[in-house]
């Protein structure tokens, strides 16, 4: 995205979301950070922070809309997410429901609420995971996370088709195995490296490749 673009990022207070906020702020973009609780690091880089937002609820979305006050958005990054573990024999279905709410339903809820604020030429980036790839699943487990990210991929593909006539492109982006709190900082790449790759994929997103599922390193991933 170019200088002066308006970027809205959910889960922007730490990890990948915070690094994306820093990257776009360095580009001269106007960053709107959305989160449940802000951080000093986000307050430092975002032009505006809208906190107290639970993206899984109607009330949270209404709070976000009220904070935007009619502000248009050039790029929506659905980054907020939750990773929990379930194993066969001890599956916690409440855990699966929670991950579906945060990882799948919330991005669709936000796209539904905000797409009319996105002009032609705007974009939506859904931060998903290669664990949402059914073809790539060779280790099992992680029932809730895999299912929620697969659902997000399906939602994102439909959004891409529905929003294409409006000139809005949509991508599903895997950030890589990133050293964040979500994985107890045990990843393979830094949040800075991930944000750089994600931004490159967003820069390359067009109406011609809308609906694609990419790794942050540029590889196209199987569904």
N, C-alpha and C positions, 0 to 999 in steps of 0.2 A: 504494500500500500504506500501511497505517496505522502509527502509532507502535507500536513493539515487534514489528513483523513481522520475520521472519527472511529475509534476502535473500542468496542465494548467486550470486556473479557470477564467471564465468570470464574470464580475460584481464584481470584487475582492476588490474593494476599500472601501467597507463598508458592514455592515450587515452580513448576512449569508456567503457571499463570503469571506469577510475579516476574519471571524472566521474559516472558512475552511482553508484559507491560513495560519493562525496562527497554527492551529492543525497540518497540514502537515509539516510546517517548524519545529515544535517541534519534529516531528518524524524523522527529518533528511532528508526529501525530498527536492528536488529542485523545488520551487514554481515559476511558471510564472503567474503573475497577469495581466489580460487583462481588460481594462476599457476605458471609454471615458476620464476620468480625474482621475489621481492618487490621493492618500491621503498620508499624512505623516505616518499613521499607516501601510498602505500597503508597502510603501517604506522601512519601517523598517524590515518587515518580508520576503518579496519576494526576491528571488535571482535575478529575473529579472522582470521588469514592462514594458509592452507594452501598452502605453496609446494612446489616440487619435483614438481609434478604435470604429467605429460604426458598430456593428455586423449585422446590417440590410442591409448593402450595400456591393456591390462588392469591392468598394474602401477600405472599412474597413477591409474586409477579406484579400485583397492584402497587406494592411499595416501590418496586423498580420503575414502573411506568410513571408514577408520581414524581420520582426523582429525576427522570429524564425530561419532564416538562416539555414534551413535543420535540425533543432533540432528534434529528435524523442520525442514522448509523451507517457507516460505509462498510464495516466489517464486524460481524458478530462471531466471537470465538466462544463456543460452548466447551469450557475446560473443566468445570467442577466435576469431580468424580469420587467414587468410593470403591476400594478394593477390599473384599473380605474373602475368607476361604471356607469352603464346604467340602466335606469328603463323604463318599457313599457310606451309608451306615450311621452317619451322624449329621445329616443335612438339617440345617436351620432354615426353615422356609421363611421366617420373618427376615432373616438376613438377605435372602434372595429378593424378597419384595422391596426391601430398602434399597438395594443396589439397582433394581429396575427403576424405582422412583427417581433416584439421583442420576444414574448413568444414561438412562434411555428416555423416560417420560419427561424429565426436566428440560433437556435440550429441545424436544419437540414442543413442549409448553412455551418455551421462550421464542422459538421460531414462529409459532402461531401468534404470539403476542406482539412480536416486533417486526415481522416481515414487511408490513406496510410502511415502516420507517426507513427501510433500506431502499435506496434509489437504484435505478438501472445502472449496472456496472458494479454494484455492491456484491458482497460475498458473505457466506456463512461457512465457518470451519468447525466441524465437530471433532473434538479430540477423543478418538476412540482407542482401540487397541487391536493388535494382531490376534489377541486372544478371542476377539469376536469373529475371527475367521473360522468357519467350520472346516474348510479344507485343510487348514494349517494345524488343527488340533490333533496332536499325536501323543499327548500326555494325560488327557482327562482332567478330572477335578475342576475346582474353581467354577462350580455350576452357576452361581449367581453372576459373577463377573463376566464369564463367557457369554451367558445368555443375554445379559443387559447390553453388552457391547455389540453383539450380533443384532439385537433389536435396534440399537442406535444406528447401525449401518443400514438396516432396512428403512428406518425412518429417514435417514439422510438421503438415500437413493430416491425415495418418493419426493422428498422436498426438492431435490435437484430437478426432477421432471416437472413438478408443479410450478416451480419458480423460474424455470428457464424462459418462459414467455415474458416474464417481467424483467428479464435481463440480469437476474441474480444467480450466481454460480455457487455451488455447494460442494464441499469436499469432506471426506472422512479421513482423518489423519492419525496415524500411529506415531506417538512421540519417540519411540525407542524404549529401551530399558534404562530408565533415568534414575539417577541418584537423588531420590526424594524421600520424604517421610513415609509416603504410601508404601514403599518397599524397604523401609528401614535403612535407607541410604545405601542399599546394596546393588545399585544398577551399574551399567557399563559405560554410560555417558553422563556428562554433567547437564544440569538444567539449561545452562547457557548454550551448550552444543545442540541440545534438543530444540530450544527456541529458535536458534539460527536455521536449523533444517526445516522446522515447521513454517517459518516465515518465507523461506525459499519456495516451499510447496504452495503456500498461499499466493505468493507473487505469480506463480506459474498457473494458477487456477483460472480457467476461462470457461465460456459457455460451450466450447468445443470438448473440453474434458470434464465438465461438471458431472458430479455423481461418482467420481473415481475414489478408490480406496488406496491410499499411499502410505508408505513408511516415510518417516521424516528424512531418510537418506535418499529418497527419490525412487525407490523400488515400488512398483505397483503390486499390491497384495491380492491374493485370491480371496474370494468370498467364502 
